[in-house]
Amino acid sequence: MLIDKNAPGTQEKVLSILQRMPPGKILDAPCGEGALSQKLIDNKFDVFCVDIDEVYFKLQGVPFTKVDLNKSLPFEDGYFDYVVSIEGIEHLENPFSCIREFARVLKPEGNLIITTPNIMSIKSRTRFFLYSYHDFFRFIDIDDNFRHTRPGYTHEHINPMTFMELRYALQKAGFQIIGIHTNRFIKPKKWGTMYPLIKSLVIQKTKRRLPKDKDLVSKEILEGEILILHARKQFP
């Protein structure tokens, strides 16, 4: 049985977005074991899988290619209708390059759904303020070749991106964001009854500094655990 190892609710949200659109040729990058790919097949998508670890991939009867997403994708321009990338870019040295490759292999008006830990949530901002690391980015042990070695933190996330950085990378690659989503909403427990005041202060300061950028004070950004962006490739 293939195990969904993504944050709770992430695959379900991604599928709910894709199910609104007609089936087509889709790239799952990175695909992990293939749990999402199996669900995509069940929804009549023509699935292609890529990942850096071919041993980890367990889904049978699906095209699989070993790929380092820091490098070029082995597909022709405009080959796919869809690309889905769940919790992948935080593992990469150059997510900007990866997003450009996603744009290259997508047809005009093709759809990209990309997810990454939301380091702009108030919970993650609080953790960084107190401990100097964001949610999902911690415990890189210098005594073990800089690998995440604490129990429960073996994900090796190396590249946190804010919503603004990811939005910029998408726009530079020729995408337009058409939906901002999350897997679930979370709140920092440490603030207790003070949390509404902290949230109000964040909203007030953000609106004062960036009054036109309403996305930054959305519930998805302030309280979402995983940032899920639906973007569409624009015509050249």
N, C-alpha and C positions, 0 to 999 in steps of 0.2 A: 504493500500500500504506500502510495506517495504521500509524504507529509508536508503540509503547508508550514514552512518555517518563517514566514514573514510575520510582521506585527499583526495582532488580531484585527480582523476586519479589512485588511488591505486588499487581499485578492478579491474579496466579495465586492468591495467598492469599485475596483478596476473592472470587474466583470459587469457590474451594473451599468457602467458607462458604455462599454463595448456592445452590450446587448441592445442598446438603442440604435445601433448602426448595422447595416447589412454585413453578412460574413464576407471575408476576403482573405487575401494573403497577408499573414501577420508574422512578424519577427519577435520572438521572446528572448530578450537580451538584458541581463543574464537569466538563464532559465533554471539554474539550480538542479534539483532532482527532476523537475518537470511537472510539478503539481499544478501550476497554473496552466501549463500547456495542455494538460489532460482536460481541464475544464474548458479551455478554448476549443479543443477538438469536439467536445460534447456539444458546444454551441455552433458547430459547423464551420469553424474557421480553418483555413489551410495554414498549418503551423510549421514554422521553421525555428529551430532552437540553436542558440549559441551560448557557450560558457567557456571559461578558461580551464575547467576541471571536467574532463570527459569521464573520469571514474565515478564522480559524484552523480552523474546523470543516469536516471533509472528508467525513463519512459521508453517503451519499445515501439518500433514502427514509425518513428518520426524523424525527419531529416535533422541531423545534429552535426554541427561544425565546431571544432575547438577554436576559440577566438579570444584574443586579448583585446578587451574593449578600449585599451589605451592606443590601439593601432587601427588600421583601416579594416573595414568590414569586407569580406570576400563576396560581395554581391554587386550587381550592376546598378547603375543609377536608376531610380524610380522603380525598383523591383517590387516593393511592398505597398499594400494599402494601409497597413497599420504597423506601428512599432510599439511594444510595451516593454518598459524597463522598470522593474520593481526593485527598489532598494539596491541599486547597482552603482550609481555615480559616486556615492560616498566612499567606494572602494578604490576609485581611480585616481591616478596621478594627474590626469588632464581631462576633467569632465567636459570642458568646452569642446575639445577635439571629438569626443565621443558624440556629443549632441550634433555637431556638424555632420558626422557620418550618418547619424540617424536621419538627418534632413536629406542627405544625398541619396540614400536608398529608398526614401519614400517618394511616392508619386505626388505631383501637385495636388493640393487639397487632401493629402494623406494625413492620418491622425497619429499623434504620439501621445502616449500616456506614460508619464514618468513620475516616480515617487522617490522620496528621500526623507530621512528624519527631519522633523520640523524644529530647527534650532531657534526659531523665533517665537515659539510658544512661551507664555509667561513662566511656565514650569521650567523650561530649559534655560531661559534667561536667569531665573532665580538660581538654578544649579550653577551656572557659570559665575554669577556674582559671588556665591558662597564658596565654590570649590575650584573655580577656574577651568571647568570642562562642561561641555553641553551633554544633554541626554544622548545616549547611544555613542558617545565619544569619550572614552576614558580607559584608564589602566593600561597604557602602553608600557610594558615592562622592559627597561633597558638591559636587564640581566638575562633576557631570553630572546636576543636578536630582535628586540623592539616588536614583539608579538603581543597581542592581547592575551594574557595568561590567567587573569583572575577568573574563577568559576562564574559562568553566566555571561562573560564578555569576550567570547571568542570570535566576534564578528569581524575584527580587523578593519574598522572604519577609520579612514585616514583623512577624509576631505569633507568637512562640513560646509554646506552652502546655505546661505540665507535665501529667503524667497526672492529678494531683489537680485541677488547674483544669478540665481537660476532663471529668473525672468529675463535678465539681460542676456544670458547665454542663449536662451531660446530665440529671442528677438534677433540677435546677431546671426543666428543660423537660418533665419527666414521663417520662424514660427510666430503664430499669434496665439496667445493663451485664450481659450474660450471657456475654461472651467477650472475653479479652484475647489478642491475637495480634501477630505481627510478620512482616515479610517475610524477614528473615535475621538471624543473630546476628553481632555484631562485637565486637572487642576492641581497645583502644588499643595500638598497637605501641610507643609511646614508653616504656611502663613495663617492657617486656621480662619478665624473670623476677620482677619485683616485682609484676606484675599480680595474682596470686592473693592476695598480702598486702593490696593496695589494695581488692580486691573483698571480702575477708573483713572489713576494717575498715568499709567502707560498710554491709555487712549487719549487723554488730554494732551500729553506731551507730544504724541505722534501727530495728532491733528494740528497742533500749533506749528510744528516744524514742517510737516508734509501734508498740507490741507487737501491737496488734490488726489492723493494716493489713498483711496478709500479701502483698497485691499489690505493695507497694513493694519487696519483695525477690525477686520472681519473676524468672526468667531473661529473660522478655519485656521487663520494665522495665529491668533492669540491663545487658542486652546486646543488646536488639533495636534495629535501625536505625530502622525506621518503626513507630510505634505504630498498631495496627489494632484498633479497638474495635467489637464487635458489641453493639448496644443495642436494646432493645424498648420500644415505647411502651406505657405502662401505661393501664389504664382510668381515666377521671376519678374 
